[in-house]
Amino acid sequence: MALRGLAALLTLVATTVGLPLTLYRLGGSPIPPRVPSLHVVTFVLLHRDNGSLFLGAIRDVSWLAWAGFTVAVLAEAQAALRGRPAPRLHLAGLQGAAGRLVAVASVTFTAPVAVTLVSSPAMA
């Protein structure tokens, strides 16, 4: 069980911290340095693409998926800390995955403390 919790915690850290670093290194920032004009957007959409538009769309969708997953992890983590159900975010499965990872990690690392407290003799 401890190995499963450690794997869940490492997965959470890798996806919320490591993934944006990798995305930035491979694709750059999702925020353009300046907003393209309507003429530039029209030209890019109406002319033959060399693949850069497709790769840019993949980059932007990847950043959006990371942001959605991170929001879901934060919602699930705060709910786990408060002992309440998390708000429903409607993130197309991202919240379910985040909820399972947070639940496994939180049960693994909080249950031994609770068991130790319950099993220790009471002080008079």
Sequence and secondary structure as in RCSB ss.txt:
>XXXX:A:sequence
MALRGLAALLTLVATTVGLPLTLYRLGGSPIPPRVPSLHVVTFVLLHRDNGSLFLGAIRDVSWLAWAGFTVAVLA
EAQAALRGRPAPRLHLAGLQGAAGRLVAVASVTFTAPVAVTLVSSPAMA
>XXXX:A:secstr
 HHHHHHHHHHHHIIIIIHHHHHHHHH  SS SS   HHHHHHHHHS   SHHHHHHHHHHHHHHHHHHHHHHHH
HHHHHHHTS       TTHHHHHHHHHHHHHHHHHHHHHHHHHHS    
